[in-house]
Structures are given as C-alpha cells and as structure tokens.
Amino acid sequence: MTDHDSEFDCEQRQRNVHAVRAGIEAWGSGTGSPFALLADDVSWEITGNSDVAGIYSSKAELMTRVIVPLAARMSAPLIPAIRALFSDGDTVIALFDAEGTARDGRPYCNSYAWFMQFRGDRVAKVTAFYDSIAFNDLWRRVTPVVD
C-alpha cells in the first residue's frame, strides 16, 4: 500500500463517519435521515429475536416492513442521540440512543448499535442491534396509524 492509498482510505473513512453523523443528526432535527445513505440493494440484518428480526434485502423492504410501521406507532419522530461513532476500514459503527412518545402516550426509549459497511458513498450492508424487549413492547402494544 502506498502513502496515497493510506491517505485516501483515511479520507474515505472520515467522509463515511461524517455522512453517518450528518444523517443521524438530520434525523434528530427532522431534516433528513440516515436511511438516505442506504444503497437500494442494501442488506440490513436485525439481529436477535424481535418481531422484525431477520435480513431485509433492499432499502424498500426495510422501509416498508420496519421503518415506516415503527414511525407510524409514534406520535412524533424518534429523536436519536449519538453516544459514539467508530470507523474501521469501510465500516462505520454508530452507537446511539433514540427516544420518543408512542401514540398511546407512553415513552419509547432504546439503544442501538448499527454496523454499516460502505460501498463507495452508499451503505451496502448493515447489522443492527437493539433492545428487542423494548422494541417488541412498542410493536405489539401500539397499532400503527398511517396518515
């Protein structure tokens, strides 16, 4: 590896971390979301035993089966707070908390760790971890409302 390759890798890692930070912060301010970073053919794995655990093979499938129904259970969008961002090669790990109020007036709070592997400027693969007990409680308790 040449010095130029090392500089490029470092610059690409910095761009990736910046993009993830900007996406999560935009989500928190209501001006965007980290899902805009996803490649159309992203592979998104939700680990564990929650009601939505599994592998989603596209951005559209993830949004339709998980993200939109989750948002439809909230009276206002979730507000994320980044605890830490880590970078290793083409992967950015985001550790963050998110909270909001469900449509039934009860709080929803969860902690997340997303391992996001980039392909160029898009996220191609994600492995997501969260508290499945808190998630399932919300998912089962609150009926989604589509506006």
C-alpha positions as CSV (number, residue, x, y, z in Angstrom):
1,M,0.0,0.0,0.0
2,T,1.3,3.4,-0.9
3,D,1.1,6.6,1.2
4,H,-1.5,7.9,-1.2
5,D,-3.7,4.8,-0.6
6,S,-3.4,5.3,3.1
7,E,-4.4,8.9,2.8
8,F,-7.4,8.0,0.5
9,D,-8.6,5.4,2.9
10,C,-8.3,7.8,5.8
11,E,-10.2,10.4,3.8
12,Q,-12.9,8.0,2.8
13,R,-13.3,6.8,6.4
14,Q,-13.7,10.4,7.5
15,R,-16.3,11.0,4.8
16,N,-18.2,7.9,5.9
17,V,-18.2,8.9,9.5
18,H,-19.2,12.4,8.6
19,A,-22.1,11.1,6.4
20,V,-23.4,8.9,9.2
21,R,-23.1,11.7,11.8
22,A,-24.9,14.1,9.4
23,G,-27.7,11.5,8.7
24,I,-28.4,10.8,12.4
25,E,-28.3,14.5,13.3
26,A,-30.6,15.3,10.4
27,W,-33.0,12.6,11.7
28,G,-32.9,14.2,15.1
29,S,-33.6,17.7,13.7
30,G,-36.4,16.4,11.4
31,T,-34.5,17.4,8.2
32,G,-33.4,14.0,6.9
33,S,-32.4,10.6,8.0
34,P,-29.5,8.1,7.9
35,F,-31.7,5.9,5.6
36,A,-30.9,8.2,2.8
37,L,-27.4,6.7,2.8
38,L,-28.6,3.2,2.0
39,A,-28.0,1.6,-1.3
40,D,-31.2,0.4,-3.0
41,D,-29.9,-3.2,-2.6
42,V,-28.7,-2.8,1.0
43,S,-28.7,-6.0,3.1
44,W,-30.0,-5.0,6.5
45,E,-29.9,-7.6,9.3
46,I,-31.8,-7.0,12.5
47,T,-30.2,-9.4,15.0
48,G,-31.9,-11.2,17.9
49,N,-35.4,-12.4,18.4
50,S,-37.5,-9.3,18.0
51,D,-40.7,-9.4,15.9
52,V,-38.9,-7.8,13.0
53,A,-35.5,-9.7,13.4
54,G,-34.2,-11.0,10.1
55,I,-32.5,-9.9,6.9
56,Y,-34.0,-7.4,4.6
57,S,-32.6,-7.5,1.1
58,S,-33.4,-3.9,-0.1
59,K,-34.0,-0.4,1.2
60,A,-37.6,-0.6,0.1
61,E,-38.3,-3.8,2.0
62,L,-36.7,-2.4,5.2
63,M,-38.6,0.8,4.9
64,T,-41.9,-0.9,4.2
65,R,-41.7,-3.7,6.8
66,V,-39.9,-1.9,9.6
67,I,-39.1,1.8,9.5
68,V,-42.5,3.1,8.3
69,P,-44.5,0.9,10.6
70,L,-42.3,1.9,13.5
71,A,-42.7,5.6,12.8
72,A,-46.5,5.0,12.4
73,R,-46.5,3.9,16.1
74,M,-45.0,7.2,17.3
75,S,-46.8,10.4,18.0
76,A,-43.7,12.3,16.9
77,P,-40.5,11.0,15.2
78,L,-37.8,9.3,17.3
79,I,-35.0,11.7,18.4
80,P,-31.6,10.0,18.3
81,A,-28.6,11.0,20.4
82,I,-25.2,9.7,19.2
83,R,-23.1,8.2,22.0
84,A,-20.1,7.2,19.8
85,L,-19.1,6.6,16.2
86,F,-16.3,4.2,15.3
87,S,-14.7,3.5,11.9
88,D,-12.7,0.5,10.7
89,G,-12.0,0.3,7.1
90,D,-15.2,0.6,5.1
91,T,-17.4,0.1,8.2
92,V,-18.8,2.8,10.5
93,I,-20.3,1.7,13.8
94,A,-22.9,4.1,15.3
95,L,-23.9,3.6,18.9
96,F,-26.9,5.8,19.8
97,D,-30.0,6.1,21.9
98,A,-33.4,7.1,20.5
99,E,-36.5,8.1,22.3
100,G,-39.9,9.5,21.6
101,T,-43.5,9.1,22.6
102,A,-45.7,6.4,21.2
103,R,-49.2,7.0,20.0
104,D,-50.6,5.7,23.3
105,G,-48.7,8.4,25.2
106,R,-46.1,6.1,26.7
107,P,-42.4,6.7,26.1
108,Y,-40.3,4.5,23.8
109,C,-36.6,4.5,24.6
110,N,-34.0,2.2,23.0
111,S,-30.3,1.9,22.4
112,Y,-28.9,0.9,19.0
113,A,-25.6,-0.2,17.5
114,W,-25.6,-0.2,13.7
115,F,-22.6,-1.7,11.9
116,M,-22.7,0.0,8.5
117,Q,-20.5,-1.2,5.7
118,F,-20.0,1.3,2.8
119,R,-19.7,0.6,-0.9
120,G,-18.5,3.9,-2.3
121,D,-20.7,6.6,-0.8
122,R,-23.6,4.3,0.0
123,V,-24.2,1.9,2.8
124,A,-24.4,-1.6,1.3
125,K,-24.7,-3.8,4.4
126,V,-25.9,-3.2,8.0
127,T,-26.0,-5.4,11.1
128,A,-28.3,-3.7,13.7
129,F,-28.5,-4.5,17.4
130,Y,-31.1,-3.1,19.9
131,D,-33.1,-4.0,22.9
132,S,-35.7,-6.3,21.4
133,I,-37.8,-6.4,24.6
134,A,-38.4,-2.6,24.4
135,F,-39.0,-2.8,20.7
136,N,-41.4,-5.7,20.9
137,D,-43.4,-4.0,23.7
138,L,-43.9,-0.9,21.4
139,W,-44.5,-3.1,18.3
140,R,-47.2,-5.2,19.9
141,R,-48.8,-2.5,22.1
142,V,-49.3,0.3,19.6
143,T,-51.3,-0.1,16.4
144,P,-49.6,1.9,13.6
145,V,-51.6,4.9,12.2
146,V,-50.9,5.8,8.6
147,D,-51.6,9.5,8.0
